[in-house]
Amino acid sequence: MPAYSYANIDYPFGFYTNAQAINDIGQIAGFFYYEDGGFAHGFLYSGGTYTTIDDPLATPDGGTYTFYINASGQLIGFYQDGSGIGHAFLATPIPDPVMSNAKADHKLTTLNGTAEANSNVSIFDGTHLLGTVASASDGTWSLQTKLGHGIHDFTETSTDLAGNTVSSSGVTLYASNAHQVLQGGSGNDVLIGHRKDMLTGGAGADTFVFNPKLGKETITDFNAGQDVLSFDHTLFAEATASQVLSQMHDGKAGAVIVIDHADTITLTGVHVADLQSHLSDFDFF
């Protein structure tokens, strides 16, 4: 008989929690009742956070029951309407809008990212709205704008055809001039550096983006197996993880990626061996 460790799954303020399914990344789906009784509500438990799942067609005197979750986070269950009739439902998560890159060309900077297909994406620099664009059928979007010098703190929201609005789970930090310190937060952040920048992602699954003429940059807290290094495909003869690894060595401060004599990336406290077992940490665009 194998040994097991146990942990309670109790929806906050719920008196009866019933877990029904788990997927390969540890997300749990089920249903619960509140302490004051009433009807069932579905729930999703992911990354230590509980989310209530209520089908929008379920009436207050009905209920939502979630029974299955797949690897993509899709949920299957059923809800009851006001007359007590049950209906099956499929709930598909709406992807968070993400800014994947920013590149300056003369006086304009082009911002690129992804969101749900055919949604309206609004891009903010701090609290200032830069503009709203429509994402394409594949979810990609692009916006050209004028930016001043310094560090820019971008967030995005997307609104789909049904009126659902989703905000980016992290920020995108972009340094339009060299020798800056970019500091991420607790979300899944994107850091786009410049020459002699120091990049710190913070908590979350962070992405560090590198464009041509990147200069010498340093990542202070790269987490192998969680964070991602995203490269312009023109930086290497072959846009593959093995090509990047072949141009790495362990230095005094940590692993160093040598693109050419002028362009290097130092991963403080990381060894080449740490990355050899995490090829999914490398991405190319």
N, C-alpha and C positions, 0 to 999 in steps of 0.2 A: 504494500500500500504506500503510495507517495505521501509525503507530508505537505501540508498546506498552511499558508498564512491567511488570515481573515481580516476583512475591513468592512465596517458598516456602510451601507448606501442608504442614507436617510435624507429625503428632500427637506430643505429648511421649512419649518412650520407645517410640515406634513405629519399626520399621525399614522399613515399606512403607505409605505413605499414598496412597489413591486417592480424589480428589475427583470426585464424580459430578454434582452439581447446585448451582445457586445461584439464590436468589430475588431479587426486586426490591429488597430492603433489605440485600442483601449477605451473607445467611446461607448457609453452604456445608454440604452434606451429602455423605457418602461412607463409606468404611470403611478400616480399617487393621489391621495385625498388630503385636503386641508384638515386642520385640527377641528374646525367647526363643522365638519362633515361636508355634505353637498356631493357634487358629481366629480368623476375622475378627470384628471388632467395628465396629458402625456409629459414626459420629461426627457431631456438629454443631459447626460453628465459627461463633460469633456474637459480635460486639463484642470480638474479641481473645481469647475464651475457648473452649476445646475442652470438649465434653461427650460422654462415651461413651454410645452408644445400644445397649443389649442388650435384645432382646425377653425378657420374663420367662419365656416358655415355651421359650426356647432352652436346651439342656442344655450343661454345661461342655464336652462334646466335639462340640458343634454350632458354630454361628456366626451372626452377624447382619450383614447387608449392607444399607446404606441407599443408595437410588438417586435419590430425588427429594424436593424440598421445595417447598411452595407459599408464597404470600404470607402465609398465616396460621401458617406454621411447622409445618404437618402434614408428616409424613415417610412415604414409601412405600418398602418394601424387602421382603426375605424373610429367614427364619431357618431353620436346620437343626436338627432334633431329634436325639436320641441315635442313631436308626437311620439318619441321613443323609437323611431326607425333608425337602424344602424346603416352607415355608409362607409365603405372602405376608402382610404386616402393614401396617396403617395406625396410626401413632403420632400422637396429637393432644396438643399441650402443655397442661398444666394451668395455668390462669391464676393468677398470684400474687394473694393477697388484698390488697386496697387499701382504706385508709380514706380516704374522699373529703371528709368534713366532720365538724365537731363544733359543736353549738350549745347554749348554756346557756339553760335556761328555769326560772326560780326556783331551786330547789335541785338540780335534775337536769340533767345534760348528756346530750344524745342524740348518739351516735356512729353514723355511717352509712358504708357501703362496699360493695364488690363482691368476689365470690369465685366459685369454680366453683359451678354450680347444685346445690342440695340437699346442700351440704357443711356440716360443723360448723366454725364459725369461733371461734377463741379470741383474745381481745383482751387485750394486756398493756400496762400503764403502767410502763415500765422492766422490772423483773423480776416485778412484781405482776400476777397474773391478775385482770382486772376481771370477766370472765365469758365464757361460751361460748354462742353462738346458732347457729341453723340458717339458712343462706341460702335464699332463695326459689327458685322455678323459673327466675327470670330472673337469679339470682346475687346479688341485693341482700340486705343484712342491716342490722339496726339494733339498737343496745343502749343502754339508759338506765342511767346510773350517777352516783354522787356523786363529784365531784372537788374537791380543795382548790385553793387559790390557787397561782399560779406557772406554770411551764412543764411541760407533760406530754409525755412521749416514748412514743408508741404504736407497737407492732408487732403483727402479726397472723399467725396460722397457720391453715390450713384443711385439713381431712381429708375426702376424698371417700368415696363408698360402697365403693370398692375398698380403702380403707385408705391411699391415697397422701396424704402430708402435705407441704404446700408453705408456705414462710414468705414474708412480704413482703420485697421486694427493697430497700426503704428504710424510713425511719421517718416517722411523722406527728407533727409538732410543733404543739402547741396552747397558746396563752397564754390562761389564764382571767381574767387581769387585764391592765391596760394598761401601756404603756411597758416592754416586754420586748424582749430580743434573741434571735431564733430562729436557730440555726445548724444547717443540714443537714450531711450527710456525703457519702460517695462514691456512695450509691445514688440511686434515683429517689424522692426525698422529697416529702412533702406538708406545706406550711407554712400553718397557719391562724392568722392574726394577729388583733390587737386594736388599739385606739386607740394611736397613737404608737409602734407596734412597728417594729423594724428587722428585716427578713427577709433571710437569706443562704442560698441553696439549696445551695451547694457544687457538686461535680461531679455528673454524672448528669442525667437529664431530670426536672426538678422541677416541681411544681404549686403555685401560690400561690392560696389560697382566700380569698374575700372575701364576708362576710355583711353584712346591713344594719347601719347605725350603726358602720361600720368605723373612722371617724375619719380621722386622717392617718397613713398608713403609708408605709414606704420599702422597696423591694427593692434591695439593693446590687449584685446580680450576675445580673440577668435575661439569659438567653441566648436571643435571638430565633431562632426556627426549631427550638428544642429544648425550652425550658421552656413552661409553660402558665399563663395567667391564667384562673382559674375564678371566675365571678361568680354570686351569687344573681340569678335572672332579674328580680327586682323592683327591682334597682338602676337599671335603664335602661328607658326608655319602650319600646324594642324590644330584645329579647335577641339582638342581632346584632353581629358584629365591626365593621361599618360605623358602628353607633351609638356604640360605644366610641371608635372613631377620631375621630368627629366631636366628641367631648368631650375630646380630647387636645391638648396643645400642648407645645412644647419650652421647658423652663425652664432656669435656670442649671445645675442639677445633672443634669438629664436630662428625659426625657419625663414629663409629669404628666397623669394621668387625673383629671378633675374630675367627680365624681358630683353633688355639690352644694357649698354653701359650707363645710360641716363635714366632708365626706368626700372625701379625695383620696388618690391613690397615686402616688408618685414612683419612677420606674425609673432609678436612677443610671447615667449613662453611656450611656443608650439614647436614640435619636432616634425621633420619630414615623415617619419614613421607614423605619426598620428594621422596624417592625411592619406597615406597609402591604403589604409583600410576604410576610407570614407570617400570613395570616388564621387558620390552624389553631392559632395560639397562644392563641386566645380560646375559652373554653368557658363554658357556662351550665347551671345546674341549678335 
